[in-house]
Amino acid sequence: MNEQLEEAQQTVAEIRALIGTLPIRDRMIIDWRVSDLHAMLSRFGHLGRLALALCSAEIQLQDAEEEWAEHERRQLAEQEALGA
């Protein structure tokens, strides 16, 4: 099997396993939202995929910015602790 296909299948399996650990209400909400997203992608095709990709990239950027800010806060606290 194609390596890219195997990686994609593994990613889906890992996400589904994580979702499977959530309470039933949360799993139902996720199922509904996934259904909504599939409907949007079906309706808008390439444009829907592009919108979803942009949203995902923006979320990843926000996460990275938050992680970096936390890293800087920790470094500052360490420097202050050493200087105190």
C-alpha distances in whole Angstrom, upper triangle without the diagonal:
4,6,9,7,7,10,12,11,13,15,16,16,19,21,21,22,25,26,26,29,31,34,34,36,33,30,32,33,29,28,31,30,27,28,30,28,26,29,30,27,27,31,30,27,26,29,28,25,27,30,27,26,29,30,27,28,32,31,29,32,35,33,33,37,38,36,38,41,41,40,43,45,44,45,49,49,49,51,54,54,54,57,59
4,6,5,6,9,10,11,12,14,16,16,18,20,21,22,24,26,27,29,31,34,34,36,33,30,32,32,29,28,31,29,26,27,29,26,25,28,28,25,26,29,28,25,24,27,26,23,24,27,25,23,26,28,25,25,29,29,27,29,32,31,30,34,35,34,35,39,39,38,41,43,42,43,46,47,47,49,52,52,52,55,57
4,5,5,6,9,10,10,12,14,15,16,18,20,21,23,24,25,27,29,33,33,35,32,29,31,32,28,28,30,29,25,27,29,26,25,28,29,25,26,30,29,26,24,27,26,23,24,26,24,22,25,26,23,23,27,27,24,27,30,28,27,31,32,31,32,35,35,34,37,40,39,40,43,44,43,45,48,48,49,51,53
4,5,5,6,9,10,11,12,14,15,17,18,20,21,23,24,26,28,31,31,33,30,27,29,29,25,25,28,26,22,24,26,23,22,25,25,22,23,26,25,22,21,23,22,19,20,23,20,18,21,23,20,20,24,23,21,24,27,25,25,29,30,28,30,33,33,33,36,38,37,38,41,42,42,44,47,47,48,50,52
4,5,5,6,9,10,11,12,14,15,16,18,20,21,22,25,26,30,29,31,28,25,27,27,24,23,26,24,21,22,24,21,20,23,24,20,21,25,24,21,20,23,22,19,21,23,20,19,22,23,20,21,25,24,23,26,28,27,27,30,31,30,32,35,35,35,38,40,39,40,43,44,44,46,49,49,50,52,54
4,5,5,6,9,10,10,12,14,15,16,18,20,21,23,25,28,28,30,27,25,27,27,24,23,26,25,22,24,26,23,22,25,26,23,24,28,27,24,24,26,25,21,23,25,22,21,24,25,21,23,26,25,23,26,28,27,27,30,31,30,32,35,34,34,37,39,38,39,42,43,43,45,48,48,48,51,53
4,5,5,6,9,10,10,12,14,15,17,18,20,22,23,27,27,29,26,23,26,26,22,22,25,24,20,23,25,22,21,25,25,22,24,27,26,23,22,25,23,20,21,23,20,18,22,22,18,19,23,22,19,23,25,23,23,27,27,26,28,31,31,30,33,35,35,36,39,40,39,42,44,44,45,47,49
4,5,5,6,9,10,11,12,14,15,17,18,20,22,25,25,26,24,21,23,23,19,19,22,20,17,19,21,18,17,21,21,18,20,23,23,20,19,22,20,16,18,20,17,16,19,19,16,18,21,20,18,22,24,22,23,26,27,26,28,31,31,31,34,35,35,36,39,40,40,42,45,45,46,48,50
4,5,5,6,9,10,11,12,14,15,16,19,21,24,23,25,23,20,22,22,19,18,21,20,17,19,21,19,18,21,22,20,21,24,24,22,22,24,22,19,21,23,19,19,22,22,19,21,24,22,21,24,26,24,25,29,29,28,30,33,33,33,36,37,37,39,41,42,42,44,47,47,48,50,52
4,5,5,6,9,10,10,12,14,15,17,19,23,23,25,22,19,22,23,19,19,22,21,18,21,23,21,20,24,24,22,24,27,27,25,24,26,24,21,23,24,21,20,23,22,19,21,24,22,20,24,25,23,24,27,27,26,28,31,30,30,34,35,34,36,39,39,39,42,44,44,45,47,49
4,5,5,6,9,10,11,12,14,16,17,21,21,23,20,18,20,20,16,17,20,18,16,19,21,18,18,22,22,20,22,25,25,22,22,24,21,18,20,21,17,16,19,19,15,17,20,18,16,20,21,19,20,24,24,23,25,28,27,27,31,32,32,33,36,37,37,39,41,41,43,45,46
4,5,5,6,8,10,10,12,15,16,19,19,20,18,15,17,18,14,14,17,16,13,15,18,16,15,19,20,18,19,23,23,21,21,23,20,17,20,20,17,16,20,19,16,18,21,19,18,22,23,21,22,26,26,25,28,30,29,30,33,34,34,36,39,39,39,42,44,44,45,48,49
4,6,5,6,9,10,10,13,15,18,18,20,18,15,17,18,15,15,18,18,15,17,20,19,18,22,23,21,22,26,26,24,25,26,23,21,23,24,20,20,23,22,19,21,24,21,20,24,25,23,24,28,27,26,29,32,30,31,34,35,35,37,39,39,40,43,44,44,45,48,49
4,5,5,6,9,10,11,13,17,18,20,17,15,18,18,15,16,19,18,16,19,21,19,19,23,24,22,24,27,27,26,26,27,24,22,24,24,20,20,22,21,18,20,22,19,18,22,23,20,21,25,24,23,26,28,27,27,31,32,31,33,36,36,36,39,41,40,42,45,45
4,5,5,6,9,10,11,15,15,17,14,12,15,15,11,12,16,15,12,16,18,16,17,20,21,20,22,25,25,23,24,24,21,19,21,21,17,17,20,18,15,18,20,17,16,20,20,18,20,23,22,22,25,27,26,27,30,31,30,33,35,35,36,38,40,40,42,44,45
4,5,5,6,9,10,13,13,15,13,10,13,14,10,11,14,14,12,14,17,16,16,19,21,20,22,25,25,24,25,26,22,21,23,23,19,20,22,20,18,21,23,20,20,23,24,21,24,27,26,25,28,30,29,30,34,34,33,36,38,38,39,42,43,43,45,47,48
4,5,5,7,9,13,13,16,13,11,14,16,13,14,17,17,15,18,21,20,20,23,25,24,25,28,29,28,28,29,26,24,26,26,22,23,25,23,20,23,25,22,21,25,25,22,24,27,26,25,28,30,29,30,33,33,33,35,38,37,38,41,42,42,43,46,47
4,5,5,7,11,12,14,11,10,14,14,12,13,17,16,15,18,20,19,20,23,24,24,26,28,29,28,28,29,25,24,26,25,21,21,24,21,18,21,22,19,19,22,22,19,21,24,23,22,25,27,25,26,30,30,29,32,34,34,34,38,39,38,40,43,43
4,5,5,9,9,11,8,6,10,11,8,10,13,13,12,15,17,17,18,20,22,22,23,26,27,26,27,27,24,22,25,23,20,21,23,20,18,21,22,19,19,23,22,20,23,25,24,23,27,28,27,28,32,32,31,34,36,36,37,40,41,40,43,45,45
4,5,8,8,11,10,7,11,12,11,11,15,15,14,17,19,19,20,23,24,24,26,28,29,29,30,30,27,25,28,27,23,24,27,24,22,25,26,23,23,27,26,23,26,29,27,27,30,31,30,31,35,34,34,37,39,38,39,42,43,43,45,47,48
4,7,9,11,10,9,12,14,12,14,17,17,17,20,22,22,23,25,27,27,29,31,32,31,32,33,29,28,30,29,25,26,28,25,23,25,26,23,23,26,25,23,25,28,26,25,29,30,28,29,33,32,31,35,37,36,36,40,41,40,42,45,45
4,6,8,6,6,10,11,10,12,15,15,15,18,20,20,21,24,25,26,27,30,30,30,31,31,28,27,29,27,24,25,27,24,22,25,25,21,22,25,24,22,25,27,25,25,28,29,27,29,32,32,31,34,36,35,36,40,40,40,42,45,44
4,6,5,6,9,10,11,12,15,16,17,19,20,21,23,25,26,27,29,31,32,32,33,33,29,29,31,29,26,28,29,26,24,27,27,24,25,28,26,24,28,30,27,27,31,31,30,32,35,34,33,37,38,37,39,42,42,42,44,47,46
4,5,5,6,9,10,10,12,14,15,16,18,20,21,23,24,26,27,29,30,31,32,32,28,28,31,29,25,28,29,26,25,28,28,25,27,30,28,26,30,32,30,30,34,34,32,35,38,37,37,40,42,41,42,45,46,45,48,50,50
4,5,5,6,9,10,11,12,14,15,17,18,20,21,23,24,26,27,29,30,31,31,27,27,29,27,24,27,28,24,24,27,27,24,26,29,27,25,29,31,28,29,33,33,32,34,37,36,36,40,41,40,42,45,45,45,47,50,49
4,5,5,6,9,10,11,12,14,15,16,18,20,21,22,24,26,27,27,29,28,25,24,26,24,21,23,25,21,20,24,23,20,22,25,23,22,25,27,25,26,29,30,28,31,33,33,33,36,38,37,39,42,42,42,44,47,46
4,5,5,6,9,10,10,12,14,15,16,18,20,21,22,24,26,26,27,27,24,23,26,24,21,23,24,21,20,24,24,21,22,26,25,23,26,28,27,27,31,31,30,32,35,35,35,38,40,39,40,43,44,44,46,49,49
4,5,5,6,9,10,11,12,14,15,17,18,20,21,23,24,25,27,27,23,23,26,24,21,23,25,22,21,25,25,22,24,28,26,25,29,30,29,30,33,34,33,35,38,37,38,41,42,42,43,46,47,47,49,51,51
4,5,5,6,9,10,11,12,14,15,17,18,20,21,23,23,25,25,21,21,23,21,18,21,22,19,19,22,22,19,22,25,23,22,26,28,26,27,31,31,30,33,35,35,35,39,40,39,41,44,44,45,47,49,49
4,5,5,6,8,10,10,12,14,15,16,18,20,21,21,23,22,19,18,21,19,16,18,20,17,16,20,20,17,19,22,21,20,24,26,24,25,29,29,29,31,34,33,34,37,38,38,40,43,43,44,46,48,48
4,6,5,6,9,10,11,12,14,15,16,18,20,20,22,22,18,18,21,20,17,19,21,19,18,22,22,20,22,25,24,24,27,29,28,29,32,33,32,34,37,37,38,40,42,42,43,46,47,47,50,52,52
4,5,5,6,9,10,11,12,14,15,17,18,19,22,21,17,18,21,19,16,19,21,18,18,22,22,20,23,26,25,24,28,29,28,30,33,33,33,36,38,38,39,42,43,43,45,47,48,48,51,53,53
4,5,5,6,9,10,10,12,14,15,16,17,19,18,15,15,18,15,13,16,17,14,15,18,18,17,19,22,21,21,24,26,25,27,30,30,30,33,35,35,36,39,40,40,42,44,45,46,48,50,50
4,5,5,6,9,10,10,12,14,15,15,17,17,13,13,16,15,12,15,17,14,14,18,19,17,19,22,22,21,24,26,26,27,30,31,31,33,35,36,37,39,41,41,43,45,46,47,49,51,51
4,5,5,6,9,10,10,12,14,15,17,17,14,14,18,16,14,17,19,17,17,21,21,20,22,25,25,25,28,30,29,31,33,34,35,37,39,39,40,43,44,45,46,49,50,50,52,54,55
4,5,5,6,9,10,11,12,14,16,15,12,13,16,14,12,16,17,15,16,19,20,19,21,24,23,24,27,28,28,30,32,33,34,36,38,38,40,42,43,44,46,48,49,50,52,53,54
4,5,5,6,8,10,10,11,13,13,9,10,12,11,8,12,14,12,13,16,17,16,18,21,21,22,24,26,26,28,30,31,32,34,36,36,38,40,41,42,44,46,47,48,50,52,52
4,5,5,6,9,10,10,12,13,9,10,13,13,10,13,16,15,15,18,20,19,21,24,24,24,27,29,29,30,33,34,35,36,39,39,41,43,44,45,47,49,50,51,53,54,55
4,5,5,6,9,10,13,13,10,11,14,13,12,16,18,16,17,21,22,21,23,26,26,27,29,31,31,33,35,36,37,39,41,42,43,45,47,47,49,51,52,53,55,57,58
4,5,5,6,8,10,10,6,9,11,10,10,13,14,14,15,18,19,19,21,23,24,25,27,29,29,31,33,34,35,37,39,40,41,43,45,46,47,49,50,51,53,55,56
4,5,5,5,8,8,5,6,9,9,8,11,13,13,14,17,18,19,20,23,24,24,26,28,29,31,32,34,35,37,38,40,41,43,44,45,47,49,50,51,53,55,56
4,6,5,9,10,8,9,12,13,12,15,17,17,18,21,22,22,24,26,27,28,30,32,33,34,36,38,39,40,42,43,45,46,48,49,51,52,54,55,57,58,59
4,6,9,9,8,10,13,12,13,16,17,17,19,21,22,23,25,27,28,29,31,33,34,35,37,38,40,41,43,44,46,47,49,50,52,53,55,56,58,59,60
4,6,6,5,8,10,10,11,13,15,15,17,19,20,21,23,25,26,27,29,30,32,33,35,36,38,39,41,42,44,45,47,48,50,51,53,54,56,57,58
4,6,5,6,9,10,11,12,14,16,17,18,20,21,23,24,26,27,29,30,32,33,35,36,38,39,41,42,44,45,47,48,50,51,53,54,56,57,58
4,5,5,6,9,10,10,12,14,15,16,18,20,21,22,24,26,27,28,30,31,33,34,36,37,39,40,42,43,45,46,48,49,51,52,54,55,57
4,5,5,6,9,10,11,12,14,15,16,18,20,21,23,24,26,27,29,30,31,33,35,36,37,39,41,42,43,45,46,48,49,51,52,53,55
4,5,5,6,9,10,11,12,14,15,17,18,20,21,23,24,26,27,29,30,32,33,35,36,37,39,41,42,43,45,47,48,49,51,52,54
4,5,5,6,9,10,10,12,14,15,16,18,20,21,22,24,26,27,28,30,32,33,34,36,37,39,40,42,43,45,46,48,49,51,52
4,5,5,6,9,10,10,12,14,15,16,18,20,21,22,24,26,27,28,30,31,33,34,36,37,39,40,42,43,45,46,48,49,51
4,5,5,6,9,10,11,12,14,15,17,18,20,21,23,24,26,27,29,30,31,33,35,36,37,39,41,42,43,45,47,48,49
4,5,5,6,9,10,11,12,14,15,17,18,20,21,23,24,26,27,29,30,32,33,35,36,38,39,41,42,43,45,47,48
4,5,5,6,9,10,11,12,14,15,16,18,20,21,22,24,26,27,28,30,32,33,34,36,37,39,40,42,43,45,46
4,5,5,6,9,10,10,12,14,15,16,18,20,21,22,24,25,27,28,30,31,33,34,36,37,39,40,42,43,45
4,5,5,6,9,10,11,12,14,15,17,18,20,21,23,24,26,27,29,30,32,33,35,36,37,39,41,42,43
4,5,5,6,9,10,11,12,14,15,17,18,20,21,22,24,26,27,29,30,32,33,35,36,37,39,41,42
4,5,5,6,9,10,10,12,14,15,16,18,20,21,22,24,26,27,28,30,31,33,34,36,37,39,40
4,5,5,6,9,10,10,12,14,15,16,18,20,21,22,24,26,27,28,30,31,33,34,36,37,39
4,5,5,6,9,10,11,12,14,15,17,18,20,21,23,24,26,27,29,30,31,33,35,36,37
4,5,5,6,9,10,10,12,14,15,16,18,20,21,22,24,26,27,29,30,31,33,34,36
4,5,5,6,9,10,10,12,14,15,16,18,20,21,22,24,26,27,28,30,31,33,34
4,5,5,6,9,10,11,12,14,15,16,18,20,21,22,24,26,27,28,30,31,33
4,5,5,6,9,10,11,12,14,15,17,18,20,21,23,24,26,27,29,30,31
4,5,5,6,9,10,10,12,14,15,16,18,20,21,22,24,26,27,28,30
4,5,5,6,9,10,11,12,14,15,16,18,20,21,22,24,26,27,28
4,5,5,6,9,10,10,12,14,15,16,18,20,21,22,24,26,27
4,5,5,6,9,10,11,12,14,15,17,18,20,21,23,24,26
4,5,5,6,9,10,11,12,14,15,16,18,20,21,22,24
4,5,5,6,9,10,10,12,14,15,16,18,20,21,22
4,5,5,6,9,10,10,12,14,15,16,18,20,21
4,5,5,6,9,10,11,12,14,15,17,18,20
4,5,5,6,9,10,10,12,14,15,16,18
4,5,5,6,9,10,10,12,14,15,16
4,5,5,6,9,10,10,12,14,15
4,5,5,6,9,10,11,12,14
4,5,5,6,8,10,10,12
4,5,5,6,9,10,10
4,5,5,6,9,10
4,5,5,6,9
4,5,5,6
4,5,5
4,6
4
